[in-house]
Amino acid sequence: MLRVGLSGCRGASHELVQAARTQHDCDVVALHDPDGEALAALQDATGIGIGTTDFTALLATGIDFVVLCGDVRERLVQVRAATEQAVPCLLASPCAPDPDTAAAMVAECERAQTKLGVLVPEFADPLYEQVRCMVADGWLGGIVAVQGVLGDRARLHGRDCPGTHPFVDLAARQVQLTTWLTGRAIVRVTAQASAQFGRSDDSAVATALLRGGAVCTFAASHVTMASAFALHGTDGGIRIAGDRIWLRGRARFDGQVFAYDTPDRELVLTRADLAPALRAAAPRFEPLGRFARWLEDTDDFPCPGEQATEDLRAVAAMLRALQSGRAEDVTAVQ
């Protein structure tokens, strides 16, 4: 088993460690956080004995790769330190505050001949993996529209938002999910934002055009809780919102998680209905184990650093569109 170091002990780090223990390719053996209280709390919760407030000391523990879950503004410095030790890096999404920083991290890893990946929570969900297979198999027909809504009440609860803007913190995940599921890049965007509960934007919405013509809407907010994603095609549609999954299509599909047996009929499922299949499939898609297998060339990885950088270029275009009030091309010179 590969030895893993985890930097950043707040947020979803406990769940990340627990999920990693469902597979057998790697194990989290060391923790880092500059906040000693957060570090001690995660050590107590997980039983991991090695902990440090010094990132360099974490790298010196003999780990095979490091997972960066802390302050996104510190990522480039941390990646540089890791590549000096030839330690591969797996970064929680958002991987960077902007595409230039992401590109610099990719370049650092390329120089060190090591790998960089981005951990997008939805990619670890077997349900989304089946949706990706359904899209690739043509079950939806031609992709027509994509809709995403993601909210986290961080600002209302006084928590710091890692990338400071809801497009960076939240819409980036929706963009990554869209490009992964459809296999298409975003080429043009428009955007609007509001600041209902403070001086800076707390909610924002963008429209986007995918290569090939499909249209998208992405809504992101720091002042509400929401999670919904939908894909609509010429032959069918899928919506995932919280615990519920809705489907309707023109063809049957037999998947690892569920089957759609009756064409042209609405099917509504809940995660509780699919719990046994989801549990059985989860270890295969657990992100730390999948990254470990990618390092050993025995599996692929859904979001390498290069792809995450391209997705952040779409987010940067959204931010430009807020300022200009016009449609912005993702490939425009920044």
Contacts in CASP RR format, 6 or more apart in sequence:
PFRMAT RR
TARGET T0000
AUTHOR 0000-0000-0000
METHOD contacts of the structure
MODEL  1
MLRVGLSGCRGASHELVQAARTQHDCDVVALHDPDGEALAALQDATGIGI
GTTDFTALLATGIDFVVLCGDVRERLVQVRAATEQAVPCLLASPCAPDPD
TAAAMVAECERAQTKLGVLVPEFADPLYEQVRCMVADGWLGGIVAVQGVL
GDRARLHGRDCPGTHPFVDLAARQVQLTTWLTGRAIVRVTAQASAQFGRS
DDSAVATALLRGGAVCTFAASHVTMASAFALHGTDGGIRIAGDRIWLRGR
ARFDGQVFAYDTPDRELVLTRADLAPALRAAAPRFEPLGRFARWLEDTDD
FPCPGEQATEDLRAVAAMLRALQSGRAEDVTAVQ
1 24 0 8 1.000
1 25 0 8 1.000
1 26 0 8 1.000
1 27 0 8 1.000
1 292 0 8 1.000
2 25 0 8 1.000
2 26 0 8 1.000
2 27 0 8 1.000
2 64 0 8 1.000
2 65 0 8 1.000
2 292 0 8 1.000
2 295 0 8 1.000
2 296 0 8 1.000
3 26 0 8 1.000
3 27 0 8 1.000
3 29 0 8 1.000
3 30 0 8 1.000
3 61 0 8 1.000
3 62 0 8 1.000
3 63 0 8 1.000
3 64 0 8 1.000
4 20 0 8 1.000
4 26 0 8 1.000
4 27 0 8 1.000
4 28 0 8 1.000
4 29 0 8 1.000
4 30 0 8 1.000
4 63 0 8 1.000
4 64 0 8 1.000
4 65 0 8 1.000
4 66 0 8 1.000
4 67 0 8 1.000
4 288 0 8 1.000
4 292 0 8 1.000
5 28 0 8 1.000
5 29 0 8 1.000
5 30 0 8 1.000
5 31 0 8 1.000
5 32 0 8 1.000
5 58 0 8 1.000
5 61 0 8 1.000
5 63 0 8 1.000
5 65 0 8 1.000
5 66 0 8 1.000
5 67 0 8 1.000
6 13 0 8 1.000
6 16 0 8 1.000
6 17 0 8 1.000
6 28 0 8 1.000
6 30 0 8 1.000
6 31 0 8 1.000
6 32 0 8 1.000
6 66 0 8 1.000
6 67 0 8 1.000
6 69 0 8 1.000
7 31 0 8 1.000
7 32 0 8 1.000
7 33 0 8 1.000
7 55 0 8 1.000
7 58 0 8 1.000
7 66 0 8 1.000
7 67 0 8 1.000
7 68 0 8 1.000
7 69 0 8 1.000
7 70 0 8 1.000
7 78 0 8 1.000
8 31 0 8 1.000
8 32 0 8 1.000
8 33 0 8 1.000
8 38 0 8 1.000
8 68 0 8 1.000
8 69 0 8 1.000
8 70 0 8 1.000
9 31 0 8 1.000
9 32 0 8 1.000
9 33 0 8 1.000
9 35 0 8 1.000
9 38 0 8 1.000
9 39 0 8 1.000
9 41 0 8 1.000
9 42 0 8 1.000
9 69 0 8 1.000
10 33 0 8 1.000
10 35 0 8 1.000
10 38 0 8 1.000
10 69 0 8 1.000
10 70 0 8 1.000
11 69 0 8 1.000
12 69 0 8 1.000
12 121 0 8 1.000
13 42 0 8 1.000
13 69 0 8 1.000
14 42 0 8 1.000
14 45 0 8 1.000
14 46 0 8 1.000
16 28 0 8 1.000
16 67 0 8 1.000
16 69 0 8 1.000
16 119 0 8 1.000
16 287 0 8 1.000
16 288 0 8 1.000
17 28 0 8 1.000
17 42 0 8 1.000
17 46 0 8 1.000
17 48 0 8 1.000
18 46 0 8 1.000
19 124 0 8 1.000
19 282 0 8 1.000
19 286 0 8 1.000
19 287 0 8 1.000
19 288 0 8 1.000
20 26 0 8 1.000
20 27 0 8 1.000
20 28 0 8 1.000
20 286 0 8 1.000
20 288 0 8 1.000
20 289 0 8 1.000
21 27 0 8 1.000
22 282 0 8 1.000
22 283 0 8 1.000
22 286 0 8 1.000
23 283 0 8 1.000
23 284 0 8 1.000
23 286 0 8 1.000
23 288 0 8 1.000
23 289 0 8 1.000
25 288 0 8 1.000
25 289 0 8 1.000
25 292 0 8 1.000
25 293 0 8 1.000
26 64 0 8 1.000
26 65 0 8 1.000
26 288 0 8 1.000
26 289 0 8 1.000
26 291 0 8 1.000
26 292 0 8 1.000
28 46 0 8 1.000
28 48 0 8 1.000
28 67 0 8 1.000
28 288 0 8 1.000
29 48 0 8 1.000
29 50 0 8 1.000
29 61 0 8 1.000
29 63 0 8 1.000
30 48 0 8 1.000
30 49 0 8 1.000
30 50 0 8 1.000
30 51 0 8 1.000
30 52 0 8 1.000
30 58 0 8 1.000
30 61 0 8 1.000
30 63 0 8 1.000
31 39 0 8 1.000
31 42 0 8 1.000
31 43 0 8 1.000
31 46 0 8 1.000
31 48 0 8 1.000
31 49 0 8 1.000
31 50 0 8 1.000
31 51 0 8 1.000
31 52 0 8 1.000
31 58 0 8 1.000
32 39 0 8 1.000
32 51 0 8 1.000
32 52 0 8 1.000
32 53 0 8 1.000
32 54 0 8 1.000
32 55 0 8 1.000
32 57 0 8 1.000
32 58 0 8 1.000
33 39 0 8 1.000
33 42 0 8 1.000
33 53 0 8 1.000
33 70 0 8 1.000
34 53 0 8 1.000
35 53 0 8 1.000
36 53 0 8 1.000
39 51 0 8 1.000
39 52 0 8 1.000
39 53 0 8 1.000
42 48 0 8 1.000
43 49 0 8 1.000
43 51 0 8 1.000
50 61 0 8 1.000
51 58 0 8 1.000
52 58 0 8 1.000
52 61 0 8 1.000
55 78 0 8 1.000
55 81 0 8 1.000
56 81 0 8 1.000
58 66 0 8 1.000
59 66 0 8 1.000
59 81 0 8 1.000
59 82 0 8 1.000
59 85 0 8 1.000
59 87 0 8 1.000
60 85 0 8 1.000
63 87 0 8 1.000
64 87 0 8 1.000
64 88 0 8 1.000
64 292 0 8 1.000
64 295 0 8 1.000
65 87 0 8 1.000
65 88 0 8 1.000
65 89 0 8 1.000
65 90 0 8 1.000
65 291 0 8 1.000
65 292 0 8 1.000
65 295 0 8 1.000
66 78 0 8 1.000
66 82 0 8 1.000
66 87 0 8 1.000
66 88 0 8 1.000
66 89 0 8 1.000
66 90 0 8 1.000
67 89 0 8 1.000
67 90 0 8 1.000
67 91 0 8 1.000
67 92 0 8 1.000
67 119 0 8 1.000
67 288 0 8 1.000
68 75 0 8 1.000
68 78 0 8 1.000
68 79 0 8 1.000
68 89 0 8 1.000
68 90 0 8 1.000
68 91 0 8 1.000
68 92 0 8 1.000
69 92 0 8 1.000
70 92 0 8 1.000
70 162 0 8 1.000
71 162 0 8 1.000
72 94 0 8 1.000
72 95 0 8 1.000
72 96 0 8 1.000
72 97 0 8 1.000
72 162 0 8 1.000
72 163 0 8 1.000
73 97 0 8 1.000
73 162 0 8 1.000
73 163 0 8 1.000
75 91 0 8 1.000
75 95 0 8 1.000
75 96 0 8 1.000
75 101 0 8 1.000
75 105 0 8 1.000
76 96 0 8 1.000
76 101 0 8 1.000
76 104 0 8 1.000
76 105 0 8 1.000
76 108 0 8 1.000
78 89 0 8 1.000
79 89 0 8 1.000
79 91 0 8 1.000
79 105 0 8 1.000
79 108 0 8 1.000
79 109 0 8 1.000
79 116 0 8 1.000
80 108 0 8 1.000
82 88 0 8 1.000
82 89 0 8 1.000
83 89 0 8 1.000
83 108 0 8 1.000
83 109 0 8 1.000
83 111 0 8 1.000
83 112 0 8 1.000
83 114 0 8 1.000
84 112 0 8 1.000
86 112 0 8 1.000
86 113 0 8 1.000
86 114 0 8 1.000
87 114 0 8 1.000
88 109 0 8 1.000
88 114 0 8 1.000
88 115 0 8 1.000
88 116 0 8 1.000
88 291 0 8 1.000
88 295 0 8 1.000
89 105 0 8 1.000
89 109 0 8 1.000
89 114 0 8 1.000
89 115 0 8 1.000
89 116 0 8 1.000
89 117 0 8 1.000
90 116 0 8 1.000
90 117 0 8 1.000
90 118 0 8 1.000
90 119 0 8 1.000
90 287 0 8 1.000
90 288 0 8 1.000
90 291 0 8 1.000
91 105 0 8 1.000
91 116 0 8 1.000
91 117 0 8 1.000
91 118 0 8 1.000
91 119 0 8 1.000
91 305 0 8 1.000
91 308 0 8 1.000
92 118 0 8 1.000
92 119 0 8 1.000
93 118 0 8 1.000
93 119 0 8 1.000
93 120 0 8 1.000
93 121 0 8 1.000
93 172 0 8 1.000
93 173 0 8 1.000
93 176 0 8 1.000
93 303 0 8 1.000
93 308 0 8 1.000
94 162 0 8 1.000
94 163 0 8 1.000
94 168 0 8 1.000
94 169 0 8 1.000
94 172 0 8 1.000
94 173 0 8 1.000
94 312 0 8 1.000
94 315 0 8 1.000
95 102 0 8 1.000
95 105 0 8 1.000
95 117 0 8 1.000
95 118 0 8 1.000
95 305 0 8 1.000
95 308 0 8 1.000
95 312 0 8 1.000
96 102 0 8 1.000
96 105 0 8 1.000
96 308 0 8 1.000
96 312 0 8 1.000
97 163 0 8 1.000
97 164 0 8 1.000
97 168 0 8 1.000
98 168 0 8 1.000
98 312 0 8 1.000
98 316 0 8 1.000
99 309 0 8 1.000
99 310 0 8 1.000
99 312 0 8 1.000
99 313 0 8 1.000
99 315 0 8 1.000
99 316 0 8 1.000
99 334 0 8 1.000
100 334 0 8 1.000
102 305 0 8 1.000
102 308 0 8 1.000
102 309 0 8 1.000
102 312 0 8 1.000
103 309 0 8 1.000
105 116 0 8 1.000
105 305 0 8 1.000
106 116 0 8 1.000
106 305 0 8 1.000
106 306 0 8 1.000
106 309 0 8 1.000
109 115 0 8 1.000
109 116 0 8 1.000
109 305 0 8 1.000
115 294 0 8 1.000
115 295 0 8 1.000
115 301 0 8 1.000
115 304 0 8 1.000
116 304 0 8 1.000
116 305 0 8 1.000
117 291 0 8 1.000
117 301 0 8 1.000
117 303 0 8 1.000
117 304 0 8 1.000
117 305 0 8 1.000
117 308 0 8 1.000
118 176 0 8 1.000
118 303 0 8 1.000
118 304 0 8 1.000
118 305 0 8 1.000
118 307 0 8 1.000
118 308 0 8 1.000
119 287 0 8 1.000
119 291 0 8 1.000
119 303 0 8 1.000
120 173 0 8 1.000
120 176 0 8 1.000
120 177 0 8 1.000
120 180 0 8 1.000
120 302 0 8 1.000
120 303 0 8 1.000
121 173 0 8 1.000
122 128 0 8 1.000
122 173 0 8 1.000
122 176 0 8 1.000
122 177 0 8 1.000
122 229 0 8 1.000
123 129 0 8 1.000
123 176 0 8 1.000
123 177 0 8 1.000
123 180 0 8 1.000
123 285 0 8 1.000
123 287 0 8 1.000
123 302 0 8 1.000
123 303 0 8 1.000
124 282 0 8 1.000
124 285 0 8 1.000
124 286 0 8 1.000
124 287 0 8 1.000
124 290 0 8 1.000
125 278 0 8 1.000
125 285 0 8 1.000
126 256 0 8 1.000
126 257 0 8 1.000
126 277 0 8 1.000
126 278 0 8 1.000
126 281 0 8 1.000
126 282 0 8 1.000
126 284 0 8 1.000
126 285 0 8 1.000
127 240 0 8 1.000
127 245 0 8 1.000
127 257 0 8 1.000
127 271 0 8 1.000
127 274 0 8 1.000
127 278 0 8 1.000
128 177 0 8 1.000
128 181 0 8 1.000
128 240 0 8 1.000
129 256 0 8 1.000
129 257 0 8 1.000
129 281 0 8 1.000
129 285 0 8 1.000
130 255 0 8 1.000
130 256 0 8 1.000
130 257 0 8 1.000
130 258 0 8 1.000
131 181 0 8 1.000
131 231 0 8 1.000
131 238 0 8 1.000
131 240 0 8 1.000
132 180 0 8 1.000
132 181 0 8 1.000
133 255 0 8 1.000
134 140 0 8 1.000
134 238 0 8 1.000
134 253 0 8 1.000
135 143 0 8 1.000
135 181 0 8 1.000
135 182 0 8 1.000
135 231 0 8 1.000
137 253 0 8 1.000
138 235 0 8 1.000
139 235 0 8 1.000
139 236 0 8 1.000
139 249 0 8 1.000
139 251 0 8 1.000
139 253 0 8 1.000
139 260 0 8 1.000
140 231 0 8 1.000
140 232 0 8 1.000
140 233 0 8 1.000
140 234 0 8 1.000
140 235 0 8 1.000
140 236 0 8 1.000
140 237 0 8 1.000
140 238 0 8 1.000
140 249 0 8 1.000
141 233 0 8 1.000
141 234 0 8 1.000
141 235 0 8 1.000
141 236 0 8 1.000
142 214 0 8 1.000
142 233 0 8 1.000
142 234 0 8 1.000
142 235 0 8 1.000
143 182 0 8 1.000
143 184 0 8 1.000
143 210 0 8 1.000
143 214 0 8 1.000
143 231 0 8 1.000
143 232 0 8 1.000
143 233 0 8 1.000
144 214 0 8 1.000
144 215 0 8 1.000
144 232 0 8 1.000
144 233 0 8 1.000
144 234 0 8 1.000
145 214 0 8 1.000
145 215 0 8 1.000
145 216 0 8 1.000
145 230 0 8 1.000
145 231 0 8 1.000
145 232 0 8 1.000
145 233 0 8 1.000
146 178 0 8 1.000
146 182 0 8 1.000
146 210 0 8 1.000
146 214 0 8 1.000
146 215 0 8 1.000
146 216 0 8 1.000
146 217 0 8 1.000
146 229 0 8 1.000
146 230 0 8 1.000
146 231 0 8 1.000
146 232 0 8 1.000
147 216 0 8 1.000
147 217 0 8 1.000
147 228 0 8 1.000
147 229 0 8 1.000
147 230 0 8 1.000
147 232 0 8 1.000
148 174 0 8 1.000
148 216 0 8 1.000
148 217 0 8 1.000
148 218 0 8 1.000
148 219 0 8 1.000
148 228 0 8 1.000
148 229 0 8 1.000
148 230 0 8 1.000
149 219 0 8 1.000
149 220 0 8 1.000
149 226 0 8 1.000
149 227 0 8 1.000
149 228 0 8 1.000
149 229 0 8 1.000
150 170 0 8 1.000
150 171 0 8 1.000
150 173 0 8 1.000
150 174 0 8 1.000
150 219 0 8 1.000
150 220 0 8 1.000
150 221 0 8 1.000
150 226 0 8 1.000
150 227 0 8 1.000
150 228 0 8 1.000
151 166 0 8 1.000
151 170 0 8 1.000
151 220 0 8 1.000
151 221 0 8 1.000
151 222 0 8 1.000
151 224 0 8 1.000
151 225 0 8 1.000
151 226 0 8 1.000
151 227 0 8 1.000
152 169 0 8 1.000
152 170 0 8 1.000
152 221 0 8 1.000
152 222 0 8 1.000
152 225 0 8 1.000
153 222 0 8 1.000
153 223 0 8 1.000
153 224 0 8 1.000
153 225 0 8 1.000
154 160 0 8 1.000
154 161 0 8 1.000
154 169 0 8 1.000
154 222 0 8 1.000
155 161 0 8 1.000
155 197 0 8 1.000
155 198 0 8 1.000
155 202 0 8 1.000
155 222 0 8 1.000
155 223 0 8 1.000
156 197 0 8 1.000
156 222 0 8 1.000
156 223 0 8 1.000
161 169 0 8 1.000
161 222 0 8 1.000
162 168 0 8 1.000
162 169 0 8 1.000
163 169 0 8 1.000
164 200 0 8 1.000
165 200 0 8 1.000
165 201 0 8 1.000
165 204 0 8 1.000
165 319 0 8 1.000
166 193 0 8 1.000
166 201 0 8 1.000
166 202 0 8 1.000
166 203 0 8 1.000
166 204 0 8 1.000
166 220 0 8 1.000
166 221 0 8 1.000
166 222 0 8 1.000
167 191 0 8 1.000
167 204 0 8 1.000
167 206 0 8 1.000
167 220 0 8 1.000
167 315 0 8 1.000
167 318 0 8 1.000
167 319 0 8 1.000
168 315 0 8 1.000
168 319 0 8 1.000
169 220 0 8 1.000
169 222 0 8 1.000
170 220 0 8 1.000
170 221 0 8 1.000
170 222 0 8 1.000
171 204 0 8 1.000
171 206 0 8 1.000
171 218 0 8 1.000
171 219 0 8 1.000
171 220 0 8 1.000
171 315 0 8 1.000
171 318 0 8 1.000
172 311 0 8 1.000
172 312 0 8 1.000
172 315 0 8 1.000
174 218 0 8 1.000
174 220 0 8 1.000
174 229 0 8 1.000
175 186 0 8 1.000
175 208 0 8 1.000
175 218 0 8 1.000
175 311 0 8 1.000
175 314 0 8 1.000
175 315 0 8 1.000
176 303 0 8 1.000
176 307 0 8 1.000
176 308 0 8 1.000
176 311 0 8 1.000
177 229 0 8 1.000
178 184 0 8 1.000
178 186 0 8 1.000
178 208 0 8 1.000
178 210 0 8 1.000
178 216 0 8 1.000
178 218 0 8 1.000
179 185 0 8 1.000
179 186 0 8 1.000
179 307 0 8 1.000
179 310 0 8 1.000
179 311 0 8 1.000
180 302 0 8 1.000
180 303 0 8 1.000
180 307 0 8 1.000
181 231 0 8 1.000
182 210 0 8 1.000
182 214 0 8 1.000
182 231 0 8 1.000
184 210 0 8 1.000
184 211 0 8 1.000
184 212 0 8 1.000
184 214 0 8 1.000
185 210 0 8 1.000
185 211 0 8 1.000
185 310 0 8 1.000
185 314 0 8 1.000
185 330 0 8 1.000
186 208 0 8 1.000
186 209 0 8 1.000
186 210 0 8 1.000
186 211 0 8 1.000
186 216 0 8 1.000
186 311 0 8 1.000
186 314 0 8 1.000
186 317 0 8 1.000
186 330 0 8 1.000
187 209 0 8 1.000
187 210 0 8 1.000
187 211 0 8 1.000
187 329 0 8 1.000
187 330 0 8 1.000
187 331 0 8 1.000
188 208 0 8 1.000
188 209 0 8 1.000
188 317 0 8 1.000
188 327 0 8 1.000
188 328 0 8 1.000
188 329 0 8 1.000
188 330 0 8 1.000
189 206 0 8 1.000
189 207 0 8 1.000
189 208 0 8 1.000
189 209 0 8 1.000
189 314 0 8 1.000
189 317 0 8 1.000
189 318 0 8 1.000
189 321 0 8 1.000
189 327 0 8 1.000
189 328 0 8 1.000
189 330 0 8 1.000
190 206 0 8 1.000
190 207 0 8 1.000
190 321 0 8 1.000
190 325 0 8 1.000
190 326 0 8 1.000
190 327 0 8 1.000
190 328 0 8 1.000
191 204 0 8 1.000
191 205 0 8 1.000
191 206 0 8 1.000
191 207 0 8 1.000
191 318 0 8 1.000
191 319 0 8 1.000
191 321 0 8 1.000
191 322 0 8 1.000
191 325 0 8 1.000
192 204 0 8 1.000
192 205 0 8 1.000
192 206 0 8 1.000
192 322 0 8 1.000
193 201 0 8 1.000
193 203 0 8 1.000
193 204 0 8 1.000
193 205 0 8 1.000
193 322 0 8 1.000
194 201 0 8 1.000
194 202 0 8 1.000
194 203 0 8 1.000
194 204 0 8 1.000
195 201 0 8 1.000
195 202 0 8 1.000
196 202 0 8 1.000
196 203 0 8 1.000
196 223 0 8 1.000
197 223 0 8 1.000
201 322 0 8 1.000
202 221 0 8 1.000
202 222 0 8 1.000
202 223 0 8 1.000
203 219 0 8 1.000
203 220 0 8 1.000
203 221 0 8 1.000
203 222 0 8 1.000
203 223 0 8 1.000
203 224 0 8 1.000
204 219 0 8 1.000
204 220 0 8 1.000
204 221 0 8 1.000
204 318 0 8 1.000
204 322 0 8 1.000
205 217 0 8 1.000
205 218 0 8 1.000
205 219 0 8 1.000
205 220 0 8 1.000
206 217 0 8 1.000
206 218 0 8 1.000
206 318 0 8 1.000
206 321 0 8 1.000
207 215 0 8 1.000
207 216 0 8 1.000
207 217 0 8 1.000
207 218 0 8 1.000
208 215 0 8 1.000
208 216 0 8 1.000
208 217 0 8 1.000
208 218 0 8 1.000
208 314 0 8 1.000
208 318 0 8 1.000
209 215 0 8 1.000
209 216 0 8 1.000
210 216 0 8 1.000
218 318 0 8 1.000
219 226 0 8 1.000
227 241 0 8 1.000
227 242 0 8 1.000
228 239 0 8 1.000
228 240 0 8 1.000
228 241 0 8 1.000
228 242 0 8 1.000
229 239 0 8 1.000
229 240 0 8 1.000
229 241 0 8 1.000
230 237 0 8 1.000
230 238 0 8 1.000
230 239 0 8 1.000
230 240 0 8 1.000
231 237 0 8 1.000
231 238 0 8 1.000
235 249 0 8 1.000
235 250 0 8 1.000
235 251 0 8 1.000
236 247 0 8 1.000
236 248 0 8 1.000
236 249 0 8 1.000
236 250 0 8 1.000
237 246 0 8 1.000
237 247 0 8 1.000
237 248 0 8 1.000
237 249 0 8 1.000
238 245 0 8 1.000
238 246 0 8 1.000
238 247 0 8 1.000
239 245 0 8 1.000
239 246 0 8 1.000
239 247 0 8 1.000
240 246 0 8 1.000
242 271 0 8 1.000
243 270 0 8 1.000
243 271 0 8 1.000
243 272 0 8 1.000
244 268 0 8 1.000
244 269 0 8 1.000
244 270 0 8 1.000
244 271 0 8 1.000
245 258 0 8 1.000
245 268 0 8 1.000
245 269 0 8 1.000
245 270 0 8 1.000
245 271 0 8 1.000
245 274 0 8 1.000
246 266 0 8 1.000
246 267 0 8 1.000
246 268 0 8 1.000
247 260 0 8 1.000
247 266 0 8 1.000
247 267 0 8 1.000
247 268 0 8 1.000
247 269 0 8 1.000
248 264 0 8 1.000
248 265 0 8 1.000
248 266 0 8 1.000
248 267 0 8 1.000
249 260 0 8 1.000
249 263 0 8 1.000
249 264 0 8 1.000
250 263 0 8 1.000
250 264 0 8 1.000
251 263 0 8 1.000
252 259 0 8 1.000
252 260 0 8 1.000
252 261 0 8 1.000
252 262 0 8 1.000
252 263 0 8 1.000
253 259 0 8 1.000
253 260 0 8 1.000
254 260 0 8 1.000
256 277 0 8 1.000
256 281 0 8 1.000
257 274 0 8 1.000
257 277 0 8 1.000
257 278 0 8 1.000
257 281 0 8 1.000
258 269 0 8 1.000
258 273 0 8 1.000
258 274 0 8 1.000
258 277 0 8 1.000
260 267 0 8 1.000
271 278 0 8 1.000
284 290 0 8 1.000
290 299 0 8 1.000
290 301 0 8 1.000
290 302 0 8 1.000
291 301 0 8 1.000
293 299 0 8 1.000
294 300 0 8 1.000
294 301 0 8 1.000
313 330 0 8 1.000
313 331 0 8 1.000
314 330 0 8 1.000
316 334 0 8 1.000
317 328 0 8 1.000
317 329 0 8 1.000
317 330 0 8 1.000
317 332 0 8 1.000
318 328 0 8 1.000
320 328 0 8 1.000
320 332 0 8 1.000
320 334 0 8 1.000
321 327 0 8 1.000
321 328 0 8 1.000
END
